[in-house]
């Protein structure tokens, strides 16, 4: 008898426990902490100092927590847009490129019209940035629907193209002539800046926009017929086809929503904490938002919580690099292991292990 006959198999449960699904994210967080503490000890770092800097310091002062809220905004925006597509089984991995295009489109107004004034400027920047992200995602949708190209590869490769476009602009036509040869644009005027929410912090109105769009995402996915069609298309594509739901329409809508949200986040970044278009605008928000979306269970309310957690880990990672001498790679490993632990936990919520029954032969 081969060894495979003694190995367990995964069998899908008839119904996943709601309680277990709610417990999966915190259990994954605990598992990731324990796993990474062992890694930090092997690296010769003080685990107590790392845990304090990584997980506690972001919440111990208002200045640190305000930075957590600042990072929560773009993560929340991008993750909500991606989650809609993921639930429809449309995997947009190029949110980083759409984020960059949103920043580029939004920056066109203050760069081309540096003397313009009026309260209309920053709202127009956010709108144009969101459109830019949607247009960039539309390229992926076209290739997927018309040419049956894999949206994962196309969207990912387009992120590299977006980065090169950003570098070209900042080293060429949009370079600040008085910027001491740094790859950056001119500083934006006051009316091109998103208003702050709390005096003395960098938290701005984009956080409220992200929360409002999270509510809109919940209504769209849970209460609208269009959202229902997207979910049916993802869970049961054959049933969706029999019902007359358009697969191409679902792909276009999913990618455009994801690109719109990512572009809006990029526009809010240059019109908010940065105040200019910089080469460092590409900070990995688009990739981190994938972890946020899945850690939140692809549910709009869960994503609000997971975006706050991931933002805190990001700020805590910066603290740990300074106070605990932790390399940036270790922070990336923590984020990746958190996603891996969550996926394993969800797998055991949806599936169960079945061991083969031993057969007893009767004596002849």
N, C-alpha and C positions, 0 to 999 in steps of 0.2 A: 504493500500500500504506500502511495507517495506521501511525502511530508505535507502537501497541500490539503490532504484530507483531515489533518489534525488542526489546521489553522481556522480561527474564527472568521465569520463573514459579517459584514454590515447589512442590517436589514432595516428598511425605513419604518419608522413608527407610524401607526395609523393617525395619530394626532400628537403634535409636539406640545409639551406642557408649557403653558404661559408663564407659570412661576419659574420654571427652569430657564426659559428664555430671558426673563428679567434678571436672573442670578448669573447668567453667563458673562456679561461684561465685568461686574465686580470680581468674579472668580478669576477671569482672565487677567485682570489688573494685578491681583494678588500673586498669581502664578508668575507673571512677568517680573514683578518686583523680586520674588524669591530667586528666580533664575538669574536675574541680573546682579543681585547681591553676591551670589556665588562667583559670577564673572569678575566683579569688582575686587573681591577678595583675592582671586587668582592674579589680578593685575597689581596687587599690593596697595590698593586704595583702602581708606578707612570707610567701611560700609555705613557707619553711623553718620559720618560727615556727608557722604554722598546722598543718603536718604533725606537728611535735613535740608541740604541745598536743593535737591531735585524735586522733592515732593512737599516740603513744608514751607520753605522760604517764599515761594510765590504767593502765599496766603497770609504771611506774617506782617505785612505792611501795606498801606494803601497804595504807595508808589509801585510796589511790585505787582499788586493785584490789578492795578489800572493797566499795566502792561499786558497782563493776562487777558483782560477784557479787550485790549487793542488787537491782540492776535486772534481772539475768538471770532471777531467780525469776519475777516476773509475766509477763515476755515469753515465757519458756519455757512457763509454764502455759497462757497464752491461745493461743499459736501451735500448741501440740500439739492443743488442742481444735478450733481452726479448721481445721487441716490435715486432720483426719478428714472434716470436711464438704466441704472443697474437693476432696478426692480422689473424693468421691461426687458432685461437681458441684452441691453445695449451698453457695451463697456467702453465708455469714453475715458481713455487714459491720458488724454492730451490736455487736461485742464490747465497745466502749467503754461503751455503755449497760448491758450485762449486768455489766460490771465495777463500774459505779456502783451498780447494784441490789444486787450482792453486798456492797458496802461498807455500804449502807443497812441491809440485813437483819442483817448481823453487828453493826452498831452498836446495834441495838435492845436487845440484852442489857445492855451496860454503861450505856446511857442510862436504861433503865427500871429496872434493878436495880443502882444504883451502889454499894451496900453489899455486894453478893454477893461471896463468896470461894470459893476452891476451884480445884483444877487442872482441873476440867471446863469452865471458862468459855471459854478460848481455843479448845479443840477444838470446842465447841458453836458458837462464833462462825464458825469456818471452815466447818462443816457447813451452818449456816443460810445463810451467805453464798452457798455453792455452790448451794443449793436456790433462793435468790432469783434468781441469775443464770439458772438453768435455767428457772424460771417465766417470766422476762422473755423468754427466747428461745422459750418455748413459745407466746407470743402470735404471733410471726412464723411458727412452724410451723403454727398453726391457720389463719392467713390464707392461707398458701401451699397447704395441703392442701385446706381447705374452700372457699376462695374463689378459688384459683389466682392470688393476688396475688404479685407479684415479691418474693422474699425479700430481694433487695439493697436495694430501696427501703424496704420495711417495717422491716427491721432498722436501717437507717440513720436513718430518721425516729424510731424508738423511742429511739435514743440521745439525740436532742434532748429527747424527753419525759422521759427519765431525768434529764437534767441539770436540767431545770426542777423536777422533783420534789425533787432534792437541794437546789436553791436555796430552795424553799418550806420544807423542813424546817429548814434552817439559819438562815433568816430568821424562822421562826415557832416551831412547837412544840418543836423540838429545839435551839434557840439557847441557848448558855450564858449564864445571867443575869449571870454575873460575868466575861464575856469582853470587856468594853469595847466592846460593840456589833459585834464581829467576827463574820462568818458562820461559826461553828464550834460544835461540841458541847462538852460538858464533857470533861475529860481522863479517859481510862479508868483503872480501877484496875489494880493490878499483875497480878492473876490474869487480866486480860483481854488481856495482852500475850503475843505468841508468844515463846518462849524464844530467846535469841540463841545462835549457834553458836560464835562466837569472841569472847572478852573484848575490850572496847574497840572493837568494831565494831557495825554495825547489821544485819549478816547474821544471818538467823534461820532457824528450822526450815523455813520455807516453801520454801527452796531445796532441801532434801532431799525435801520432798513433791513439788516440781516434777520432780526427777530420777526419783523413784519412779513418778510418773505418766507420764513419758516412756517408761520401760521398759514400763509397762502399755499405753501406746499402741502400742508396737512389737509386743507380743504380740497385741494386739487386731487390728491391721491385717495382720500377717504370719502369724499362727498360728491365728486364730479363724475359724469359719465365718461369723459375723456380719460381721466385717471384710471377709471375701472377698465377701460379698453387696454390701456398700457399694461396694467397688471395681468390681465387675462392673456395678452400677447406674450408676456414673459413666462407665465406659469404653464400655459397650455396653448402653444402656437397653433396646433391643429384645430383646436376648438375655436380659437380666434379667427382662423381662416374660414371655417364653416359658418361663423356668425357674420362674415363679411367685413371683419376688421382689416384694415390695410396695414400690412407689415412695413411697407415703405414709409407710410405716414407716421407710424410709431417710431421708426428710426430717425426720421427727420425731426419730429417733435422732441424726442429725447435728447438728441445731440444739440439742437438749437437752445433748449432750456439750459442744458449744462454749460454751453458756451456763453449764453447770456449771463448766467450767474457768475461764471469765472471772469468774464470781461468786466462786469460790474465791480467785482472785488479788486481787479487790477486798477480800475479807474479810481476807486476809493483809496487805494494805497498811494498813488502819486498825488492825489488831491488832498491826502490826509497827512500821515506822519512824515512822508518824504518831502513833499513840496516841490519836487522836480522829478524828471525822468532820469533814472540812474541805471547803470549796468547791473547793480546789485538788486534790482527789482525782482529778479528771479531767485527767490529764496526757498523754493520747494513747497510752497503752499498747495500747488495743484496735486502733488504727490501725497503730501500729508493728509489732504482732504479725503483721499481714497480710504485711508485707515480710519478717519473720522466717520465716514459714511457707514462702513461695515461695523465699526465698534458701536455705533448707534443703532444697529439692527436694521439699517435702511429705513428707519421710521423717523419722520420729521421731529418728533418730540425727543426721541433718543439721541438724535444727532445734536440737538442743542446741548445736552449734557456731555456727550463725547467730545464736542468741539471745545468746551471749557476745559475738560480734562487734558486734551492734547495740547491746548495753548499753555496750560500750567506746566506740563512736562517740557515744553519748548523753552519757557522762561526759566524753569528750574534747571534745565540743561545748561543754559548760559551761566547761571549761578554756579553750578557744579564745576564747570570748566575753570572758573576763577578760584573758588574757595576749596575745592576738593581735587583739583588737578586732573579732572576727568577729560579725556579726549572727545572731540565732537563725534567721532565714529561710535563711541559707546552710547551716546544719546540716540543715534540712529538705530543702533542695535536694540535699544530698549523699545523704541517705537515699533520696529519690525517684529520683535518678539511678542509685543502686546497684541498685534494683529494676528500672529500665528496662534497664540494661546486662545484668542477669541474664536478663531475659525475651528480649532479643535474642540472647544467647548460646545459650539453650536452643532458640530457634527454629531456629538454624542447626545445632544438634545433631540435632534431629528432622526438619528439612527440608533440602533442598539446592536451590541455584539451577540452573535449567536454561535455557540460552540457546537461542533458536530457531535451527535450522539454515538457513543461507542456501541458497536454491535457485538453481542455475546453469542458465540457459536456453541450449539449444543454438541455434547460428545457423541461421536459416531459409534 
